[in-house]
Amino acid sequence: MIVQPEISVVMPVYNAATYLAQAIESILAQTFLDFEFIIINDGSTDGSQDILTRYASQDRRITVVNRENR
């Protein structure tokens, strides 16, 4: 049986490399731990993708969805 997290946190990202690590760290620092963190990368061109990939590889709660900018 697969146990689903109690809460889903969704964060859109578009060219936010300057503040992205701070935003992600803020979510991960919460005392409530039973959540999934879905980050939608909307075609960033500023290095945000590299930051997202690094965090996703370090924390299994993070799922990154990449798509073209709309």
JOVENBEL-V755087 format. One record per residue. PSI is psi in whole degrees, -180 to 180 (* if undefined). Layout:
psi:PSI
psi:PSI
This chain:
psi:131
psi:127
psi:121
psi:144
psi:154
psi:-33
psi:144
psi:128
psi:126
psi:130
psi:119
psi:147
psi:131
psi:112
psi:58
psi:24
psi:-35
psi:-39
psi:1
psi:-48
psi:-42
psi:-42
psi:-44
psi:-46
psi:-37
psi:-44
psi:-46
psi:-22
psi:-2
psi:149
psi:-25
psi:126
psi:-14
psi:72
psi:158
psi:146
psi:105
psi:121
psi:122
psi:112
psi:110
psi:58
psi:33
psi:145
psi:13
psi:14
psi:-1
psi:-39
psi:-41
psi:-41
psi:-45
psi:-43
psi:-42
psi:-47
psi:-41
psi:-33
psi:-18
psi:-17
psi:117
psi:-16
psi:-17
psi:128
psi:128
psi:130
psi:120
psi:138
psi:164
psi:149
psi:135
psi:*
